[in-house]
Amino acid sequence: MSEINFIVEGMKCGHCAATVEKALKDLRGVESVKVDLDNGIARVELQDEDTDMDRFKQAVKEAGYKLVGTK
């Protein structure tokens, strides 16, 4: 299992965090997601090593937010 910390812009409230969390959890291979709203970080645990950034960026974009990088 591996872990990635994504920096997400645009989250302002608990609903925003929940939306990003759900968008990322729905991706294949994602074991769990925990969003730190105060720091704008989404911590994603993966079942495998598929870390194709484009699929994460697209999921966050479709949810209405912007994934700007990793931490």
SERO-4910 file (N, C-alpha, C, O; in steps of 0.05 Angstrom, whole numbers):
BEGIN
 pado doro    nc1    nc2    nc3   cac1   cac2   cac3    cc1    cc2    cc3    oc1    oc2    oc3
  Met    A     17    -23      0      0      0      0     18     25      0     39     25     12
  Ser    A      9     45    -14     24     70    -14      6     94     -7    -19     91     -7
  Glu    A     18    116     -1      2    140      7     12    164     -9     36    168    -13
  Ile    A     -7    181    -17     -1    206    -30    -16    228    -16    -39    225     -9
  Asn    A     -3    251    -13    -17    275     -2    -20    295    -24      0    306    -34
  Phe    A    -45    300    -32    -50    319    -53    -57    347    -42    -71    349    -21
  Ile    A    -48    368    -55    -55    395    -48    -79    403    -65    -78    402    -89
  Val    A   -102    410    -52   -126    416    -66   -135    444    -60   -136    452    -37
  Glu    A   -140    460    -81   -149    488    -78   -179    490    -81   -191    475    -96
  Gly    A   -191    509    -66   -219    515    -70   -237    504    -48   -261    511    -48
  Met    A   -227    487    -30   -244    476     -9   -247    497     13   -227    508     23
  Lys    A   -272    503     20   -277    524     40   -293    514     65   -293    527     86
  Cys    A   -305    490     62   -323    481     84   -323    450     85   -310    437     68
  Gly    A   -337    440    104   -339    411    107   -352    397     84   -344    375     76
  His    A   -371    410     71   -384    399     48   -364    397     25   -363    377     10
  Cys    A   -347    417     22   -326    417      1   -307    393      6   -301    378    -13
  Ala    A   -299    389     30   -280    368     37   -294    341     32   -281    322     21
  Ala    A   -319    338     39   -333    313     34   -336    307      4   -335    284     -4
  Thr    A   -340    328    -12   -343    324    -41   -316    314    -53   -316    296    -69
  Val    A   -294    326    -45   -268    318    -55   -262    289    -45   -252    273    -61
  Glu    A   -268    284    -20   -263    257     -9   -278    236    -25   -267    216    -32
  Lys    A   -304    241    -31   -320    222    -46   -309    218    -75   -307    196    -85
  Ala    A   -301    240    -87   -291    239   -115   -266    221   -116   -263    206   -135
  Leu    A   -249    224    -96   -224    208    -96   -229    179    -88   -217    161    -99
  Lys    A   -247    175    -69   -253    148    -60   -265    131    -82   -262    107    -82
  Asp    A   -279    144   -101   -292    129   -123   -272    119   -144   -280    103   -161
  Leu    A   -247    127   -142   -227    118   -162   -218     90   -156   -215     82   -133
  Arg    A   -213     75   -177   -202     48   -175   -176     48   -160   -158     65   -165
  Gly    A   -173     30   -141   -148     27   -127   -145     44   -102   -125     41    -88
  Val    A   -164     61    -97   -162     78    -73   -173     63    -49   -197     55    -49
  Glu    A   -157     61    -29   -165     47     -4   -180     65     15   -201     58     25
  Ser    A   -169     89     19   -182    108     37   -173    137     30   -152    141     18
  Val    A   -189    156     39   -183    185     35   -190    199     60   -211    195     72
  Lys    A   -172    217     68   -177    235     92   -169    263     83   -147    268     75
  Val    A   -188    281     85   -183    309     77   -179    326    101   -194    326    121
  Asp    A   -157    341    100   -150    361    121   -158    388    109   -142    401     95
  Leu    A   -181    397    116   -192    422    105   -175    446    112   -170    463     95
  Asp    A   -165    448    136   -150    471    145   -124    475    128   -116    497    123
  Asn    A   -112    453    120    -87    454    105    -91    449     75    -71    451     60
  Gly    A   -115    443     67   -120    438     38   -107    413     28    -98    412      5
  Ile    A   -105    392     44    -91    368     37   -111    344     37   -128    341     55
  Ala    A   -109    328     16   -124    303     14   -104    280     16    -88    277     -2
  Arg    A   -105    265     37    -87    242     41   -101    217     30   -122    209     39
  Val    A    -88    205     10   -100    182     -4    -83    158      0    -59    158     -6
  Glu    A    -95    136     10    -81    110     12    -90     93    -12   -114     90    -17
  Leu    A    -70     83    -26    -75     66    -50    -70     37    -44    -52     30    -29
  Gln    A    -86     20    -57    -82     -9    -55    -58    -18    -72    -45    -38    -65
  Asp    A    -53     -3    -93    -31    -10   -111    -14     14   -117    -17     35   -104
  Glu    A      4     12   -136     23     34   -142     14     52   -165     30     67   -175
  Asp    A    -12     50   -173    -21     66   -195    -24     95   -186    -45    103   -174
  Thr    A     -4    112   -191     -5    139   -182     -7    159   -206      5    180   -205
  Asp    A    -21    151   -227    -25    168   -250    -40    193   -241    -64    193   -235
  Met    A    -25    215   -241    -36    241   -231    -60    250   -246    -78    263   -235
  Asp    A    -61    245   -272    -83    255   -289   -110    245   -279   -129    260   -279
  Arg    A   -111    220   -270   -138    210   -261   -146    223   -235   -170    228   -231
  Phe    A   -127    230   -218   -134    244   -193   -142    272   -199   -162    282   -188
  Lys    A   -126    286   -216   -133    313   -224   -161    315   -236   -176    334   -230
  Gln    A   -167    297   -254   -193    297   -267   -216    293   -248   -236    307   -250
  Ala    A   -213    275   -229   -234    270   -209   -239    294   -192   -262    301   -187
  Val    A   -217    307   -184   -220    331   -167   -232    354   -183   -249    369   -174
  Lys    A   -223    357   -208   -234    378   -226   -264    374   -230   -279    393   -229
  Glu    A   -272    349   -236   -301    344   -240   -317    349   -215   -341    355   -217
  Ala    A   -305    348   -191   -318    354   -166   -320    384   -162   -334    393   -143
  Gly    A   -305    400   -178   -307    429   -176   -283    442   -162   -285    465   -154
  Tyr    A   -261    427   -159   -238    438   -144   -213    433   -161   -215    423   -184
  Lys    A   -190    442   -151   -165    440   -167   -144    426   -151   -136    435   -129
  Leu    A   -134    404   -162   -111    390   -150    -86    403   -162    -81    402   -186
  Val    A    -70    416   -145    -47    431   -154    -20    418   -151      0    428   -160
  Gly    A    -19    395   -137      6    381   -134      5    362   -110    -16    356   -100
  Thr    A     29    353   -103     31    334    -80     49    347    -59     64    365    -64
  Lys    A     46    336    -36     62    346    -13     76    323      0     90    327     20
***
